[in-house]
Amino acid sequence: MSPRTRRHPDRAKARTRDRLLAVTLVGAVGLLAAGCGGDDDPGLAVSAVARPDTTSEFGWADFGDDGVQTGSLEVPVDPDDPSLGTFDLYVARHLADPDRRVGSLLINPGGPGVPGADFAIFADQLFSPTLLTHFDIVGWDPRGTGLTVPAVDCVDDYDRFFAGFDISPDDEAERATVLEIADEFQQGCIERSGDFFEHVGTNDSAADMDRLRAALGEETISYFGFSYGSELGAVWATLYPATVRAAVFDGAVDPVASQQEAGLQQAAGFEAALSAFFAWCDGAGDDCAFGAVSDGDSAAAFDRLATAVDASPLPTEEGRPPTDLGVMNNGVVQALYTSRLWPELGQALADAVGGDGKGLLALHDQYFGRTEDGTWDDTIEAFQVIQCMDDVERESIDVAQARLDEARAIAPRVVPATVTAPSCAAFPAPAQGRIDITGAGTAPIVVVGTTGDSATPIDGTRRMADTLANAVLVVVEAEQHTGYGANECVVDAVDRYLVQLTVPADGLTCR
């Protein structure tokens, strides 16, 4: 199992900034620096709530000079079986103004598998001055992720498992290679993390949220979850409704879709985003380098490039895999999380037309969290295991292939692979999958959906708002994954709700 060490403040912040740019889980950071309804806004005046003394529980220590503390919280792997030991959750908090503090705001950035402590460490680049003033922003690396000990670990070399093999094989030998690599990855997870990974599902993490609330000395607590963080938050709210002061689910997933159905929804969302990219590129002039080599039809040029790359992968860097169809696909998907990455995608595609695959490989590396020292974080590994521990079903090869064929029919450019393998086949099934979400008995919950969200399409977000017993929907018109930060309207609506509990009008549209 890979060792986990505490990060130096400067290195952690630099790495967080790079990771935020890579996964693009939240909206336009620049807008948030300006903020909405700032510290002096009389409409946001609230009575200060003293911060409980939680030093002994977490062992808080200052982390740099920016009002950030880090600590840890010990939680049981399985409260019904003490012999399995504990997780040491890595926790960080960005402290509020003590004279204006409302309470603690738990943050989860999504995934599943994305560590959350960094979102508190780097909170001043993610959240408005209003939220920073009024809340202790509390992020944690959920069980099995990041610097929480132990964490899911499966493999060391991502290039072997996510690049350098043919995702559209032409014969049985190449097909067998895909299946062997998938099985090897799963066996690696079992060998390195099998002692605990049956206990890293969403139900388990929701229970940890309640443990965090209690350890923070809060009778009720506020929550802000992005993407999968909406699913985690909805499970928490369903299990512990009386503890919910306020909750925002941004880029919410479809709570009633199976993982297979959600995958199809996401494929359609990315295909739509790719079509939107083509439309932008065709009219963007010099802002889209790919347009200069596409003769006014970037979609057709993309198809020609994909065919050429599949036949003859492009060179990249010494010691790294070439850009084949799989690497190209991963890089494209990464750039479709937000239109802010479209110029980079346009340049990478133009370079690829010229025979240079480095730009697409760089986007591929962003997707998988490759660091400057050539290693990868464990987010993708944790993602797969957590997903599998939320589902008691185990697909056969035939079922997985049928699902892939359906996805290719829905999204032929985004899903160019012709063969796949069951992602959970080798894993033991959990005793219980993720619970059904209801949100019964909670305070009002605000659900935010973005019209051009590729990863969590807005139709699924609407179903989250409809499924929860007490929720309102805010719609953001933007081409990005999650909406907070896209414009002043949504920032103001979310901030007023979290600080003052002023619930926005259901169906509010922010342009």
C-alpha positions as CSV (number, residue, x, y, z in Angstrom):
1,M,0.0,0.0,0.0
2,S,1.4,3.4,-1.0
3,P,2.5,5.5,2.0
4,R,0.5,8.7,2.7
5,T,2.3,11.8,4.1
6,R,1.1,15.2,5.1
7,R,1.8,17.9,2.5
8,H,3.8,21.0,2.8
9,P,1.5,24.0,2.6
10,D,3.1,25.5,-0.5
11,R,3.3,22.2,-2.4
12,A,-0.2,21.3,-1.5
13,K,-1.6,24.6,-2.7
14,A,0.3,24.4,-6.0
15,R,-0.9,20.8,-6.5
16,T,-4.4,21.8,-5.7
17,R,-4.4,24.6,-8.2
18,D,-3.2,22.2,-10.9
19,R,-5.8,19.6,-9.9
20,L,-8.6,22.1,-10.0
21,L,-7.6,23.2,-13.5
22,A,-7.5,19.5,-14.5
23,V,-10.8,18.3,-13.1
24,T,-12.7,21.6,-13.5
25,L,-15.3,20.6,-10.9
26,V,-16.4,24.1,-10.1
27,G,-17.2,27.2,-12.0
28,A,-15.3,30.3,-13.1
29,V,-12.8,31.1,-10.3
30,G,-12.2,34.6,-11.4
31,L,-15.7,35.7,-10.7
32,L,-15.6,34.3,-7.2
33,A,-12.6,36.4,-6.4
34,A,-14.8,39.4,-7.0
35,G,-17.7,37.9,-5.1
36,C,-21.3,38.8,-4.7
37,G,-23.0,40.2,-1.7
38,G,-19.6,40.8,0.0
39,D,-18.7,41.3,3.6
40,D,-20.3,44.7,3.9
41,D,-23.6,43.7,2.3
42,P,-26.2,44.5,5.0
43,G,-28.5,41.9,3.5
44,L,-26.2,39.2,4.7
45,A,-25.8,40.4,8.3
46,V,-26.2,37.4,10.7
47,S,-25.5,36.8,14.3
48,A,-22.1,35.2,14.9
49,V,-21.9,31.7,16.2
50,A,-18.8,30.9,18.3
51,R,-16.6,28.1,17.0
52,P,-16.6,25.0,19.3
53,D,-13.3,23.9,20.7
54,T,-12.5,20.8,18.6
55,T,-8.7,20.8,19.1
56,S,-8.5,17.5,21.0
57,E,-10.8,15.7,18.6
58,F,-9.0,16.7,15.4
59,G,-5.6,17.8,16.6
60,W,-5.8,20.9,14.4
61,A,-2.5,22.4,13.3
62,D,-2.0,25.6,11.4
63,F,-1.3,25.0,7.7
64,G,0.6,28.0,6.3
65,D,-0.4,31.6,7.1
66,D,-3.9,31.8,5.4
67,G,-6.2,30.8,8.2
68,V,-6.1,27.1,7.2
69,Q,-5.8,24.2,9.7
70,T,-5.4,20.5,9.0
71,G,-6.1,17.6,11.3
72,S,-7.6,14.1,11.3
73,L,-10.6,12.2,12.6
74,E,-10.5,8.5,13.4
75,V,-13.6,6.6,12.2
76,P,-14.4,2.9,12.3
77,V,-14.0,0.9,9.1
78,D,-17.1,-1.0,10.1
79,P,-18.8,0.0,13.4
80,D,-20.2,-3.5,13.7
81,D,-16.8,-5.1,13.5
82,P,-14.1,-3.3,15.5
83,S,-11.5,-5.9,14.4
84,L,-11.4,-4.2,10.9
85,G,-9.8,-1.1,12.5
86,T,-10.2,2.5,11.5
87,F,-9.8,5.1,8.8
88,D,-7.8,8.2,9.7
89,L,-9.7,10.9,7.7
90,Y,-7.5,13.7,6.6
91,V,-9.5,17.0,7.3
92,A,-8.8,20.7,6.6
93,R,-10.7,23.8,7.4
94,H,-10.5,27.4,6.2
95,L,-11.5,29.5,9.2
96,A,-14.4,32.0,9.1
97,D,-14.3,35.5,10.5
98,P,-15.0,34.8,14.2
99,D,-17.2,37.8,14.5
100,R,-19.4,36.8,11.5
101,R,-19.2,33.0,11.7
102,V,-22.4,31.1,10.9
103,G,-21.0,27.6,11.4
104,S,-19.2,24.9,9.5
105,L,-19.8,24.2,5.8
106,L,-18.8,20.6,4.7
107,I,-17.5,20.4,1.1
108,N,-17.3,17.5,-1.3
109,P,-15.9,18.0,-4.8
110,G,-17.2,14.9,-6.4
111,G,-15.7,11.9,-8.2
112,P,-16.4,9.7,-6.4
113,G,-12.8,9.5,-5.3
114,V,-11.7,13.1,-5.4
115,P,-10.0,14.2,-2.2
116,G,-11.8,17.0,-0.5
117,A,-9.3,18.5,2.0
118,D,-7.7,20.5,-0.8
119,F,-10.9,22.3,-1.4
120,A,-10.7,23.8,2.1
121,I,-7.0,24.4,1.8
122,F,-7.5,26.4,-1.4
123,A,-11.0,27.7,-0.5
124,D,-10.0,31.3,-1.3
125,Q,-9.8,30.4,-5.0
126,L,-13.1,28.5,-5.0
127,F,-15.6,30.2,-2.9
128,S,-16.9,33.7,-2.6
129,P,-15.8,36.2,0.1
130,T,-19.3,35.8,1.5
131,L,-18.9,32.1,2.2
132,L,-15.3,32.5,3.4
133,T,-16.4,35.1,5.9
134,H,-19.4,33.3,7.3
135,F,-18.3,29.6,7.3
136,D,-15.5,27.4,8.4
137,I,-15.0,25.7,5.0
138,V,-14.4,22.1,6.0
139,G,-13.1,19.5,3.4
140,W,-12.0,16.0,4.0
141,D,-10.5,13.2,2.0
142,P,-13.3,10.6,2.1
143,R,-12.5,7.1,3.3
144,G,-10.3,5.4,0.8
145,T,-9.1,8.5,-0.9
146,G,-6.3,11.0,-0.9
147,L,-4.3,11.4,2.3
148,T,-6.9,9.5,4.4
149,V,-5.2,6.3,5.7
150,P,-5.7,3.7,4.4
151,A,-6.5,4.7,0.9
152,V,-7.5,2.7,-2.2
153,D,-4.5,1.7,-4.2
154,C,-4.5,-0.6,-7.2
155,V,-1.6,0.0,-9.6
156,D,1.5,2.2,-10.0
157,D,1.7,2.7,-13.8
158,Y,-1.4,4.3,-15.3
159,D,0.1,4.2,-18.7
160,R,-0.2,0.4,-18.8
161,F,-3.8,0.4,-17.8
162,F,-5.2,3.6,-19.5
163,A,-3.0,4.1,-22.6
164,G,-1.0,2.1,-25.1
165,F,-3.6,-0.6,-26.0
166,D,-6.2,-0.7,-28.7
167,I,-9.7,0.2,-27.6
168,S,-11.1,-0.8,-31.0
169,P,-9.3,-4.2,-31.5
170,D,-9.3,-5.8,-34.9
171,D,-8.9,-9.4,-33.7
172,E,-9.4,-11.8,-30.8
173,A,-5.8,-11.4,-29.5
174,E,-6.2,-7.6,-29.2
175,R,-9.6,-8.1,-27.6
176,A,-8.2,-10.5,-25.1
177,T,-5.5,-7.9,-24.2
178,V,-8.3,-5.5,-23.2
179,L,-9.9,-8.1,-21.0
180,E,-6.6,-9.1,-19.4
181,I,-5.6,-5.6,-18.5
182,A,-9.0,-4.9,-16.9
183,D,-8.8,-8.0,-14.8
184,E,-5.2,-7.2,-13.8
185,F,-6.3,-3.7,-12.6
186,Q,-9.1,-5.2,-10.5
187,Q,-6.8,-7.9,-9.1
188,G,-4.3,-5.1,-8.1
189,C,-7.1,-3.4,-6.1
190,I,-7.9,-6.6,-4.3
191,E,-4.3,-7.3,-3.5
192,R,-3.5,-3.8,-2.3
193,S,-6.7,-2.6,-0.7
194,G,-9.0,-5.6,-0.3
195,D,-8.9,-5.6,3.5
196,F,-11.2,-2.5,3.6
197,F,-12.6,-1.5,0.3
198,E,-15.9,-3.2,0.9
199,H,-16.4,-0.3,3.3
200,V,-15.7,2.7,1.1
201,G,-19.2,3.1,-0.4
202,T,-21.4,6.1,-0.3
203,N,-23.4,4.9,2.6
204,D,-20.2,4.6,4.6
205,S,-19.0,8.1,3.7
206,A,-22.4,9.6,4.6
207,A,-22.0,8.1,8.1
208,D,-18.6,9.7,8.3
209,M,-20.2,13.1,7.5
210,D,-22.4,12.7,10.6
211,R,-19.3,11.8,12.6
212,L,-17.6,14.9,11.3
213,R,-20.6,17.0,12.2
214,A,-20.6,15.7,15.8
215,A,-16.8,16.1,16.1
216,L,-17.1,19.7,14.9
217,G,-19.6,20.4,17.7
218,E,-22.4,21.2,15.4
219,E,-26.0,20.2,16.2
220,T,-26.9,20.8,12.5
221,I,-24.5,21.5,9.7
222,S,-24.4,23.0,6.2
223,Y,-23.2,21.1,3.1
224,F,-22.1,22.0,-0.4
225,G,-21.6,19.1,-2.8
226,F,-20.5,19.1,-6.4
227,S,-21.2,16.4,-9.0
228,Y,-21.0,13.0,-7.2
229,G,-20.9,15.1,-4.0
230,S,-24.7,15.6,-4.7
231,E,-25.2,11.9,-4.4
232,L,-23.2,11.7,-1.3
233,G,-25.1,14.7,0.2
234,A,-28.4,13.2,-0.8
235,V,-27.6,9.9,0.9
236,W,-26.4,11.8,4.0
237,A,-29.6,13.9,4.1
238,T,-31.7,10.8,3.7
239,L,-29.9,9.0,6.6
240,Y,-29.6,12.0,8.9
241,P,-32.3,14.5,8.0
242,A,-32.6,16.2,11.4
243,T,-28.9,17.3,11.1
244,V,-29.3,19.2,7.8
245,R,-29.1,23.0,8.3
246,A,-28.8,23.7,4.6
247,A,-27.5,21.7,1.6
248,V,-26.6,22.7,-2.0
249,F,-26.2,20.0,-4.7
250,D,-24.4,21.5,-7.7
251,G,-24.2,19.5,-10.9
252,A,-26.5,16.9,-9.3
253,V,-26.5,13.3,-10.5
254,D,-29.7,11.4,-11.4
255,P,-30.6,9.7,-8.1
256,V,-32.9,7.0,-9.6
257,A,-30.7,6.0,-12.5
258,S,-28.7,2.8,-12.3
259,Q,-25.0,3.1,-12.8
260,Q,-25.5,1.7,-16.3
261,E,-28.2,4.2,-17.0
262,A,-26.1,7.1,-15.6
263,G,-23.2,6.0,-17.9
264,L,-25.5,6.3,-20.9
265,Q,-26.7,9.7,-19.8
266,Q,-23.2,10.9,-19.4
267,A,-22.2,9.6,-22.8
268,A,-25.0,11.5,-24.4
269,G,-24.0,14.6,-22.4
270,F,-20.4,14.5,-23.6
271,E,-21.5,13.9,-27.2
272,A,-23.7,17.0,-27.0
273,A,-20.8,19.0,-25.5
274,L,-18.5,17.8,-28.3
275,S,-21.1,19.0,-30.9
276,A,-21.2,22.3,-29.1
277,F,-17.4,22.5,-29.3
278,F,-17.5,21.9,-33.1
279,A,-20.1,24.7,-33.5
280,W,-17.9,27.0,-31.4
281,C,-14.8,26.1,-33.3
282,D,-16.3,26.6,-36.7
283,G,-17.1,30.2,-35.8
284,A,-14.3,31.1,-33.4
285,G,-11.7,32.2,-35.9
286,D,-8.3,32.4,-34.4
287,D,-9.5,31.4,-31.0
288,C,-9.8,27.8,-32.3
289,A,-6.7,26.5,-33.9
290,F,-8.5,23.4,-35.1
291,G,-10.8,25.5,-37.2
292,A,-7.9,26.7,-39.3
293,V,-7.2,23.1,-40.5
294,S,-10.8,21.8,-40.7
295,D,-12.0,23.7,-43.8
296,G,-15.0,25.0,-42.0
297,D,-16.2,21.6,-40.8
298,S,-14.5,20.6,-37.6
299,A,-16.8,17.6,-37.0
300,A,-15.7,16.0,-40.3
301,A,-12.1,16.9,-39.6
302,F,-12.4,15.3,-36.2
303,D,-13.7,12.1,-37.7
304,R,-10.8,12.0,-40.2
305,L,-8.3,12.6,-37.4
306,A,-9.8,9.9,-35.2
307,T,-9.6,7.4,-38.0
308,A,-6.0,8.3,-38.8
309,V,-5.0,8.1,-35.1
310,D,-6.6,4.7,-34.7
311,A,-4.6,3.4,-37.7
312,S,-1.3,5.1,-36.8
313,P,-0.9,6.5,-33.2
314,L,1.0,9.9,-32.9
315,P,4.4,10.3,-31.3
316,T,4.4,12.2,-28.0
317,E,7.4,12.3,-25.5
318,E,10.2,9.9,-24.9
319,G,9.2,7.3,-22.5
320,R,5.5,8.0,-22.8
321,P,2.8,6.2,-24.8
322,P,1.8,7.5,-28.2
323,T,-1.5,9.3,-28.7
324,D,-3.7,6.5,-29.9
325,L,-7.5,6.5,-30.1
326,G,-7.9,5.9,-26.4
327,V,-5.6,8.7,-25.3
328,M,-7.2,11.0,-27.8
329,N,-10.7,10.1,-26.5
330,N,-9.6,10.7,-22.8
331,G,-8.1,14.1,-23.7
332,V,-11.2,15.2,-25.6
333,V,-13.5,14.2,-22.7
334,Q,-11.3,16.1,-20.2
335,A,-11.7,19.3,-22.3
336,L,-15.4,18.9,-22.5
337,Y,-16.0,19.4,-18.8
338,T,-15.9,23.2,-19.4
339,S,-15.8,25.6,-22.4
340,R,-12.8,27.2,-20.8
341,L,-10.7,24.3,-22.0
342,W,-12.0,24.5,-25.6
343,P,-9.1,26.7,-26.9
344,E,-6.6,24.1,-25.5
345,L,-8.5,21.3,-27.1
346,G,-8.6,23.2,-30.4
347,Q,-4.8,23.6,-30.3
348,A,-4.2,20.0,-29.3
349,L,-6.4,18.7,-32.2
350,A,-4.6,21.0,-34.6
351,D,-1.3,19.8,-33.4
352,A,-2.5,16.2,-33.9
353,V,-3.5,16.9,-37.5
354,G,0.2,18.0,-37.9
355,G,1.4,14.8,-36.4
356,D,2.1,15.9,-32.8
357,G,0.2,14.0,-30.1
358,K,1.6,15.8,-27.1
359,G,-1.3,18.2,-26.6
360,L,-3.9,15.4,-26.4
361,L,-1.6,13.4,-24.1
362,A,-1.4,16.4,-21.8
363,L,-5.2,16.5,-21.6
364,H,-5.3,12.8,-21.0
365,D,-2.8,13.2,-18.2
366,Q,-5.0,16.0,-16.7
367,Y,-7.9,13.6,-16.7
368,F,-6.0,10.9,-14.8
369,G,-4.3,13.3,-12.4
370,R,-0.7,12.8,-13.5
371,T,1.7,15.0,-11.4
372,E,4.9,16.8,-12.4
373,D,7.0,14.1,-11.0
374,G,5.4,11.5,-13.3
375,T,3.3,9.8,-10.8
376,W,-0.5,9.7,-10.7
377,D,-2.9,10.3,-7.8
378,D,-5.2,7.5,-6.8
379,T,-8.5,9.2,-7.8
380,I,-9.4,6.9,-10.7
381,E,-8.6,3.8,-8.6
382,A,-10.8,5.1,-5.7
383,F,-13.5,6.1,-8.3
384,Q,-13.8,2.5,-9.6
385,V,-13.8,0.8,-6.2
386,I,-16.3,3.2,-4.7
387,Q,-18.6,2.8,-7.7
388,C,-18.4,-0.9,-7.4
389,M,-19.1,-0.9,-3.7
390,D,-22.3,1.1,-4.3
391,D,-23.7,-1.6,-6.5
392,V,-24.5,-5.2,-5.6
393,E,-24.8,-6.3,-9.3
394,R,-21.8,-7.7,-11.1
395,E,-22.0,-7.6,-14.9
396,S,-21.0,-10.4,-17.2
397,I,-18.8,-9.7,-20.2
398,D,-21.8,-10.0,-22.5
399,V,-23.8,-7.5,-20.5
400,A,-20.9,-5.1,-20.4
401,Q,-20.4,-5.4,-24.2
402,A,-24.1,-4.8,-24.8
403,R,-24.0,-1.7,-22.7
404,L,-20.9,-0.4,-24.6
405,D,-22.7,-1.0,-27.9
406,E,-25.7,1.0,-26.7
407,A,-23.4,3.8,-25.6
408,R,-21.6,3.9,-28.9
409,A,-25.0,4.2,-30.6
410,I,-25.8,7.2,-28.5
411,A,-22.4,8.8,-28.6
412,P,-20.3,7.4,-31.4
413,R,-17.5,10.1,-31.2
414,V,-17.2,10.1,-27.4
415,V,-17.4,6.3,-27.1
416,P,-15.2,5.0,-30.0
417,A,-14.2,1.8,-28.2
418,T,-15.5,-1.5,-29.6
419,V,-14.7,-3.7,-26.7
420,T,-14.9,-3.4,-22.9
421,A,-14.7,-5.5,-19.8
422,P,-16.9,-5.6,-16.6
423,S,-15.4,-3.0,-14.3
424,C,-16.4,-4.8,-11.1
425,A,-16.4,-8.4,-12.1
426,A,-13.5,-9.5,-9.8
427,F,-14.7,-7.5,-6.7
428,P,-16.9,-9.0,-4.0
429,A,-20.3,-7.5,-3.9
430,P,-21.3,-5.4,-0.9
431,A,-23.9,-6.6,1.5
432,Q,-26.0,-3.6,0.6
433,G,-25.8,-1.1,-2.3
434,R,-26.3,2.6,-2.0
435,I,-29.6,3.3,-0.2
436,D,-32.5,4.8,-2.1
437,I,-32.5,8.6,-1.9
438,T,-35.6,10.4,-0.5
439,G,-34.4,13.4,1.5
440,A,-37.6,13.0,3.6
441,G,-37.7,15.3,6.7
442,T,-34.9,17.6,5.7
443,A,-34.7,21.4,5.6
444,P,-35.0,22.8,2.1
445,I,-32.3,21.7,-0.3
446,V,-31.1,23.8,-3.3
447,V,-30.2,21.8,-6.4
448,V,-28.2,23.5,-9.1
449,G,-28.1,22.3,-12.7
450,T,-26.2,23.7,-15.7
451,T,-27.7,23.6,-19.2
452,G,-24.5,22.5,-20.9
453,D,-23.2,20.2,-18.2
454,S,-21.6,17.2,-20.0
455,A,-20.8,15.1,-17.0
456,T,-24.1,15.4,-15.1
457,P,-26.7,16.4,-17.7
458,I,-29.4,18.7,-16.5
459,D,-32.2,16.2,-17.1
460,G,-30.7,14.0,-14.4
461,T,-30.3,17.1,-12.1
462,R,-34.0,17.8,-12.5
463,R,-34.7,14.3,-11.4
464,M,-32.6,14.9,-8.2
465,A,-34.7,18.0,-7.5
466,D,-37.9,16.1,-8.1
467,T,-36.9,13.0,-6.0
468,L,-35.9,15.0,-2.9
469,A,-38.9,15.7,-0.6
470,N,-38.0,19.3,-0.1
471,A,-35.9,20.8,-2.8
472,V,-35.8,23.7,-5.3
473,L,-34.0,23.8,-8.6
474,V,-31.7,26.6,-9.9
475,V,-30.8,26.4,-13.6
476,V,-27.6,28.0,-14.8
477,E,-27.1,28.7,-18.5
478,A,-23.5,27.8,-19.2
479,E,-21.3,25.2,-21.0
480,Q,-19.5,23.7,-18.0
481,H,-19.8,21.0,-15.3
482,T,-21.4,22.5,-12.2
483,G,-22.8,26.0,-12.1
484,Y,-21.5,27.9,-9.0
485,G,-19.3,30.7,-10.2
486,A,-20.7,30.8,-13.7
487,N,-22.3,34.1,-13.0
488,E,-23.3,36.5,-10.2
489,C,-26.9,35.3,-10.2
490,V,-26.1,31.7,-9.1
491,V,-23.4,32.8,-6.6
492,D,-25.8,35.3,-5.0
493,A,-28.6,32.7,-4.8
494,V,-26.4,30.0,-3.2
495,D,-24.7,32.4,-0.8
496,R,-27.9,34.0,0.5
497,Y,-29.4,30.5,1.0
498,L,-26.4,29.1,2.8
499,V,-25.8,32.2,5.0
500,Q,-29.4,33.4,5.6
501,L,-31.4,30.3,4.7
502,T,-33.2,32.4,2.1
503,V,-34.4,29.7,-0.3
504,P,-34.4,30.9,-4.0
505,A,-37.5,30.6,-6.1
506,D,-37.9,27.1,-7.6
507,G,-36.9,27.2,-11.3
508,L,-34.8,30.3,-11.0
509,T,-32.8,30.6,-14.2
510,C,-29.4,32.3,-14.0
511,R,-28.0,33.6,-17.3
